[in-house]
Amino acid sequence: MPNAQKPTVAVGGLGAIGYTVAEWLDHEDSGFELAAVSARDLERALARTARFRSRPVVVAPEELSRWQIVVEAAPASAFESIVVPALEQARTLAIASVGALLARPHLLERARRTGASIIVPSGALAGLDAIRAVAMGNVDSVTLETRKPPSSLAGAPHLARNAIDLSTVTSATCIFRGNAREAAAGFPANANVAAALALAGIGPERTQVEIWADSTIERNRHTVRVVADSATLAFCIEAVPSPENPRTSRLAALSMIACLRGLVAPLKVGS
């Protein structure tokens, strides 16, 4: 992107991820112009950004596509209202709700048709560059084990469907085994890591996922194991929960910032 004029960015959602990203974009040295924001409560969004240097306009979600880069960091109910117009306008679209994207494969075809660019940050996961690399060869297996405090899993559809009562969990308990697509459907607020891993690697059907409710831990823990003809990978991430939303890691917002920074940085490290 040219340096003469800063690329314009619109942020959809001002929660744990979106507000942190918007604050960073507002800094003069970010390399971007924060042009617009949107949120469920537009008046609150206006109040939260009133002190910003850039004074972004507050718009409805579907209007974010007026700007060059659109950041999606919103609740599931707003996902399509942000993403679909941005795809139709062939924008660069950075998506935090990767599980929602995984559940809508037709949006990838729409991006191919319009020429839009979809970017998925690493989020709370490490090693996606290595996963992408080994996926260029033969991969035998990709597995993800996610352990979270029970409170951060509350409200998941999988729990209701299977009558799982998290209040009775007093030790580490596996509450889900299946593939990444099933994990995204059963835990839409918790499966972004599984979705990102699947998209980077061998797809949602072949990526195997376990989700554990673990009352003995305070941080979300993700363990990835990969067996391929080019490498055997094993790594673990303990993500610090966001104080605003325990279902979201602090790393997710920083990953989005790093992703955006890579769009204008003169040096980009990693594949």
Protein Blocks (a to p, Z undefined) as FASTA:
>chain_A
ZZkbccddddehjafklmmmmmmmmpmklopacfbdcdfblmlmmmmmmmpmklpadddf
klmmmpmbdcddbdfklmmmmmmmmmmnopacddfblmlmmmmmmlmmmmmmnopacddd
ekjaghklmmmmmmmmccfbdcddddddfklmgoiaklmmnopafklpcbdcdfbdcdfk
lmmmmmmmlmmmmmmmmmmmnojklpccdddddfkbcbdcdddddddfkbccdddddddd
dfklmkbcfklmmmmmmmmmmmmpcbdgdZZ
